[in-house]
C-alpha cells in the first residue's frame, strides 16, 4: 500500500467505471459482455479484479453454455463438475477475465425460489462438495468467487427481506457449504442483498468478519452484489466489506470526505485494499500456459456440455407398454415421432438475468430429436391447434411432449426494488427520494403486469395449458414421453400416472437438444437423481412468501 497515493488506495475499493458511463454501456451492449474491472492501477501493474458472472458458463463474450447448476447437481458427480470448472476457467481467462463469480451455493429452501436453477440442491453437504469441485476447476485458470453470502433464497423480496436465523440453523444448515468452498481456495465472497438478523448482508459484521474471517480464517476479499448490494458506504468498510461493485457509486462519493473527517480510518481502507491486491498477486504468481483464442465454445467444451446435460437428467418414470419399457426408443424401428409443445423448438437455456450465457448456437429439443432420428418422420405441433396435435400423436409410433418453464416463469428479477435501495445506488439527481419512489413504483407496476421476466415461481405445477396438452397427447398415443424443462421441482400429480415415461431435463444448456435425444435413444444413460425432495402437494413444504418483509429460517 505504501506505493499508492491516497486516491489510488480509495480507487481499489470500487468498480473503475463511473456510474452513468457503466450503466449506459450495460444498457447499450448488454450485461457483462466484457469483464467488469475494479481497482486497476496500471502505473503499478495492478490489473484489477476482472469479473465475469456465471454459473452456467462464462457470461463474458461468446461462451459454452453448460446445463444449469441444478442439472449438474442432479448428476451428484463432483469429478465432472471440476472438469466443467476447468473449462469455464479457461474460457474466462481466454476472454480477459481473472475472476469467475459463478460459484453459487445458496441452499434451496423452497423449489419456488426463482433462482433455484443457479444452485445445486437443498443439502448443505451436497452443495459444499459440488461448489468446492467447481472452485478447484475454475482456479486452475482464474480466481473463484462464491455467492450469495448468505441466506439468499427468495427472489422477489431479495432487496428488502430480513431473514432471522438462530446460530444452530445458521451454522448447521445455511453456512457449511460456503465454508467448504472457501476451504477449497475461493479467493472472493459476494455478499447478498438481503438482511440477516437485522443487518444488511453487505455490511453485516457478524457474517463478514466474526464468522468469515475470525472463525473460518478467510484471507481473501469480499465484494458486494451488483448495484444495490451496499446501503452504508462508510460503515460497511469496518464491517468487512472490501469492494463495491460494479461501478464508482457510493464509496466514490462518500469515502474521501469520511476519511478527511475521521469517520473512516486509513487503516480500514488499507486493510481492504491489501486483501484485494493480495488475491490478485497470488493469482498472478502462478504460471499458466497461454490459451488459444478459440477455446471458448470449442468442440471439446460443447461435448462436455452435452455429456453433463445427459448425466444430470433424471428418468422419473419408464413404464412398460406391451411388455417393454417406453425408453429407450429404438431408432431402427421408430418410423415416426410427434414432438409436441410450445417449448420444443425454442433455445430454452434458462434465466435471462446475470447468469445468462451467450453461446454461438443452441440446439433445441426438436432439433436434437430430428438429428437423432434422421430417417424417421418427425412432426412438430406447438399445441395451439389441439386436434392437430392429437392427430399427429395418434398417427406416430411415439410422441414426445416438451413442457415446462422459461425465463418468464422463473429467474432473476428486479421487481422487488425499493426506494431506499434505488436512492442509495444512484448519484444525483436520481437519488432524490421522489425520483427513487417513482422508479420503485414503476418497477412494481411492471412486475404486477408480468412485464418483467423471472421472479419466484407462482406455482409448482406446470401451466394449465401444458398439463392439458400432456393429457391430450397421452390419450392419443400410449407411447408418450414427457420431457420437463425446469430449474427446480415440479408437482405432477394431475398427470404423471397417465404417461408411461417422464424425463426431468432441467435447462440443459446449448447442447441440450442433443442430450435429450441421446437419452431418448439410449445413446446416453440418464444419470441424474433428484437433488431436492419433490412434493406431491405444495402444502408439504416449508412456508414461502415471495413478498415477505421478514421471515424466520429454521433447520428444515
N, C-alpha and C positions, 0 to 999 in steps of 0.2 A: 504493500500500500504506500510505502514511502516515496515511490517513484511517480505517484499520481497526484495531480492537483486536487484541491477540494471539489471543484466542479466535476472532475473525472471520477472521483470516488462516488459522488452522488449519481453520476451518469450510469454507473454499474447497476443501479437498483431499480431500473425500469426498462421498458422497451425503447428502442432507439428512434422510432418514427414519432413525429408529432401526432396528436390525436386526430386532427382533421385530415392530414395527409394520409395517415394509415387507414382511416375509415373510408376515404374516397377510393383508395386503391383496393380495399376489400370489396367494396360495392362494385367497382368497375371490373375487377379481374376475377373475383370470387375468393372465398376464404382460403388462406394458406396455400396459394398456388406456388409461392416461393417461400423459403424459410423466413420465419419471423425472427429478427435479430434483436438481441438485448445485450447492452453493455460492451459493445465492441470498442476497443481503443487501438486503432491502427498504429498510432505512434509507438506503442509498446508491444505490438504484435499480439494483442489480445483479440481473438476472433469474435468474442461474444458468444452467448448462447444462440444457436441457430436452430430454431424449433420447427419440428413437423409433428402434426397430430396423427392419431390412429383411432382404434386398434385394428381395423380391417386391413391395414396396409399403410403405405406412406401417402399422406394427403397431398404433400407437395408434388407438383409435376404430374406426369402420367405414370402410373404405377400399377403393380399387381394388386387386384382386389381379392383378398382371401375371403373365405367364409367368415361370417361374424363370429365374435369370440364365443357366443353361446353354442354355436355349432362345434367349434373346436373344443369347448368344454365338454360337450357330449361325447367326444372321442375318448376322453379320460386318458390321453396319450401325451405325457409331458415331453417325450423324446421328439415327437412330431412338432409340438409347439415350440421347442427350442430350434428346430430346423426352420420353422416359419420365422422365428425371431431373427435368425441369421440372414434369411432372405430380405426381411424388412429392413434390417440394419444396413445391409449392402445397398439397397435401393435408396435409403435415406442419405447415406454418405455420398453416393454417386450423384445425387441431385442437390448437394450443397448443404445438407443439414448435419448437425452434430449432436442433436438430442431428439429422441423419439418419445413423445408424451402419449403413448397409447397403451401403457400397461394399466388397464382398468380392472380393478378387483373389488369394486363395490358389491357388497353382498345383496343378492336378490331376496328381498324380504317378502315381496308380493309380485306375482307374474304380470300384474297390470302396469308395473313400472315401465314408462315409455322407453327408457334406455336399457332395458334388460338385455337386449341383443349385444351390448358392448361388454358385458361381463361373462364369467364362465359358469355361474350357477349359484346355489344357495348355501353351500357348505364352506366354512372358513378354511378347512384343511385343503379341500379341492381347489379353492381359489388361490391359496398360497402356493401350492405345488405348480399349478399352471402358470400363474403370474411370474413365479421365480424362473420357470423354464423359458418363458418369452424373454425375460430380462437377461438371462445368460446368453441367449442367442443374439439379441439386439446389441449387447455390449461388446461383441466382437468387432463392431463397426462404429457405433455411436453411443452416446450416453443414454441412459434409460430413466424415464420419469414415471412414477406410479401415481395413480389418481383414483377417485377424488376424495381426499382425506378430510373428513370422514363422515360416515352415516348419511351418505347422499344416495337416496333410493326412492325419492318422489320427484317427478319431473316438473309437473305444473306449478308446484309450490316451492321449487328449489331456491328461489331468491328470497323467500320470506319465512319459511318454516323454521321453527325452533324444535330440535329433537332433544328430548330429555331421556337420559340413559344412566343407569347406575354403573358403578365400577365393575361389578361382576359381569354384566352383559357386555359392557364395552370391551373389556379385556379378553373375554372368552369367546365372543361371537363376532364383534364388529371390527376388531383391530388385528387379530393374529395374522391374517393374510397380508396386511400391509407390512408387518414386521418380517414375514417370510420373504417378501420381495426386496426389502431393504437389506436383509441378510444375504441375499443373492447378489448384492452390489449396486442396486439402483442409486444413481447419483443425485436424483432430484425427486421431490414430492410436490404434487399440485394440491393445494388446499381446495376445499369445496366452497360452494356459495352459501350453503345453509348455516344455520346457527346450531351449536351444540351446547346444551346446558346453559343457555342464556348468553352465549358469546359467539360471534360470527367465527366460522371456522378459519377464515383468512387472517384472523388476529386473535386466535384462541391460545393463550399461553399454556393452558393445560395440555392441549394437543401438540402444539408446535415446539414447545420447549420441555415441559415436565416429562411428557411421555416420549416424544420423538427423539429428543437429544439426550436428556438426562437419564431416562430409563433404558432406552434402546441403544444409545450411543451413536446415533446417526450423525455423520460428519459432512453430509452433502448440503444442498441448498433447497429452500422451499420457494415455490412460485405460486402466485395467485391463479385461480381460474380467470379466464379472459374477460376483460371489460368491467364486469360487475363484481369481481371477487374481493374487492377491498373497500371497507367502509371508513377506516381510520388510517390515513396515510402516515401519521406521526406515531401513534401508539402501537401500530402493528409491528414496527421495527423492533421495539423492545420485546414484543410478544414472541418474536421468532420468525416473522415473515421477511424474507430476503428480497424477493423480486416481484415487482408489479408488472403484470403482462396485460396486453401486448404492446401498449404504446406509452408515450410520455403523458401520463394522465394526472393523478392526484399527487403523487410524490414529486413530480417535476414542479408542480405549482406550490406545494406546501413545505417541502423539506428544507430548502435553502433558508427561509425565514425562521423555521423551527430550530435550525442549527444555530443561527445567529442569536436567537432569544434564549437558548439553553433548554428548550423543550426536548430536543434530541441531542444526545451525546455523540461526539465524533467516534467514540469507541463502538457505539452501536452500528454506525454507518460502516466503519472499517471491518467489523465482525461479519456483517452481511456480505460486504464486497469480497472479503477474503474467502468465504465459503464458495461464492460464485466463481471466482477466478481459480481457486484451487481445484475445483472439479474440472474446469477446462484444461488446466495444465496437466493434471493427472491423466486425463483422457488423451491429450496430445502427446504425452510422453511415451505412449505405447505405439511402437512401429506397426504400420499396417500396409500391406501391399496395395498398389493402385488398383482401381476398379475400372472395368470397361464402361463407357458411357451408356451402352445399350443393355446394362444389367437389369434396368427397370422393365418389368413385364416381359422378361426374357422367356424363352420356351421352357427352361428348367423351372422357373418360378411358377409359370402357368400350370405346368404339370403337377407341381406341389399343391397348388390351389385346388386343382381337380381332385387329387388324391385326398386332401384334407376334407373337402366337402363330402365325399362318399364315406370317409371314415367317421364323420360326425352325424350322418343321417341315421335316424332311429326307425327301425321297422316295428311299428306298434301293433300291427295285425297282419296276418297272412294265412287266411283260412283256405281249406281245400274246396274246390269246385269239381264235382265228378271225380273225386278221389285224388286230386292233385292240387297242391298249393298254387295260388294265382301267380305268385312271383317265384322265380324269375320268368319273364316272358321269353319264349323260345323264338329267336329271330328267324329260324328256319321255317317254323310252322305258322307264325302270325303273319297273315297277309294284309290285314287292315287294322288300323288303330284310330279311334276317335279321341282326339285331345280336346278337352272341353274346359272353358273357364276364361275369364277376362284377364287373368294374370299369365296365361300360358305363353304368350308371345312378347311379354314385356321384360326389359332388362331390370329385374327387381332384385337389387342387391342390398337393400336396407335403407337406413336413415339417411336423410339429406342434410343433416347438420354438420357439426365439426368433425365427425368421423367419416364423412363421405369421401371415398377414394375415386379418382378419375381414371379408370382403366381404358386402354385403347379400344377395347371391344368387350362386349358382354354376350355370352351365349345363353339365350333364353331356354326355358324348358322345352318349348315347341321345337326350337332349332336343334337342340340336343337329341330329341326323340327322332326327328326326321333324319338326322345324320346317322343315328344308330340303326334305324330301320329303313335303310336306303332303298330296299327293294319292295317294301310294303307301301300300301296306300295309306297315307297319314292325312286325315282331315282335321280341320280346326273350326270350332264354333265357340264364340265368346260367351254364349249362354243367353244373350239378349233375345234371340229367337228360340224359345223353349221347344216348340215342336220340332224344329230343325235339329236342335241339339239331341233331342231324344231319338229322332230318326237315325242320325249319324251313329249314335251309340248302339242302337239296336242292330244296325247293319254291319258293325265292326266285330272283329274277333275279340278285341279287348278295348276297354275305354279307360282313359286316364283323365281325372279331374284335377286341375291345378287350382287350389283355393287358398285363401289366407289374407295377408295384410300387405300394406305398402307403407311408405314413409308418411302418408297422410294419416294413417291409423295409429302409428306409434313411432316414437323417436324424439330427438332433441326439440325443444320448444321454448320460445321466449314469452309465452303468453302470461306468465306469472310475474313479469317485471313490475316492480312497484316504483312509485315516485321517488322514494328515498334512494334506491339503487341507481336510478337514472340520474338524479341530481348529483350523487357522489361521483359517478363515472365521468360526466361531461364537463368540459370547460365552459366559461361564459360564452354566449348568453344561454346556452342550452340547459345549464344547471339551475336556472331560475325556477323556483318552486312551481309557478303557474305553468311554465312550459313542460316541466317534468310531469306534473299531474295530467296535463293534456296528452302527452305522449303515452303515459301509462293507460289512460282511458281508451285511447285509440287502439292500443295493442289488445286490451281486454275485449273491446267490441269485435275486433277482427277475429280473435280466438273464439268468441262465442258463436260466430257465424261460420266457423270452420274454414276461415280464410288463411290460417296459419297451419302448416303441416305439423305432424308429430304430436307430442304430449303423451300423457299416460293413457293407456287403453281404456275405453269406456265400457268394454265388455270383454269377458274371457271367451265368449263364443264367437264363431265366425259370423260374418254378415248374414242376415236372414236370406238374402238372395243366393248366397253361396250354399248355405245349408239346404235350401230348396232345390238348387241345381244338383247337388250331390244325390239327394233322394230321387230326383228325376232320372239321372243317368243310371243309378244303381237299379232302379226298377226296369230300365230298358235293357241293361246288359249285366248279367250275373258276374262277369269278369271285369269288375270295376276297381281301379286303384285310385285312391285319393292321395295326392301329394300336397302336404300342408306347408305353406311358406309363412314363417313367423319368427319372432325374436324370443318367444317365451312359450309357456304352457297354453294350451287351448282346451277348453271344455267341449267335449264332443258327444255328450250323452244322447242328444237328439238323433244322431245319425250313425255313430260309429259301429253299431251292431248290424247295420243294414248294408255295409260294404265289406267285402272279404279282405281287402288289403289297404293299409294306411301307412304312408311313409312320411315321417317328420323330416323335412328337408331344410328347415330354418331359412335364413337368407344365405344362399350357398356360394356367393361370390361370382367373379367374372366367368369362371368355368362351370358354374352351377348346372347349366343345362346338360352339359356332357356328363357331369357326375350323376345327375338324376337318371339319365339314360343308362349309365354304367350299372347302377343299382337295379333298375328295372329289368335289364337283360341278364344280370348275374355276372357281368364283367368285373364288378367290384362288390365286395361284401358291405352291406350297411352296418358299419361297425359301431354305431353310436348307442349309448344308453342315456336315458333322461338325466340331466344334471339338476333337476328340481322335481319335487312332488307335483303330480298333476291331479287336481281335484276332480271329482265328478260333479261338484257344485261349488260355486264361488263362496258360498257361505261357510265352507270348511276352512277357509284361510284366515290369517290374521286381519284385523281391521285395517282398512286402507281408505284414506280420504285424499284425493289428489289436490285438494284445495286447503288442506289443514294448515292453520296458522301455527299450531303446535301439536306434537304427538309424542307419546312415550314408547320407546322401544324396549321390549323385554328380551328374554333369552330365546323366544320362539317367534 
